[in-house]
Amino acid sequence: MAAEGQKVFNTVCMACHGLDAKGNQMLGAPNLTDNIWLYGSSRDQIQHTVAAVVPI
């Protein structure tokens, strides 16, 4: 699952969040490596947030 997630990140997310997932404030892409959660940190909330923005 991690390998598949990496493929999706590299294809969809990396353009805004960067290779290091540190984000890009100018694009409004948050840092995914810190402990600041914009929409909740539960597994269900993370899945919901990703599903809303990742066209799988």
HELIX and SHEET records of a PDB file:
HELIX    1   1 ALA A    2  VAL A    8  1                                   7    
HELIX    2   2 PHE A    9  CYS A   13  3                                   5    
HELIX    3   3 MET A   14  HIS A   17  1                                   4    
HELIX    4   4 GLN A   25  LEU A   27  5                                   3    
HELIX    5   5 ARG A   43  VAL A   53  1                                  11    
END                                                                             
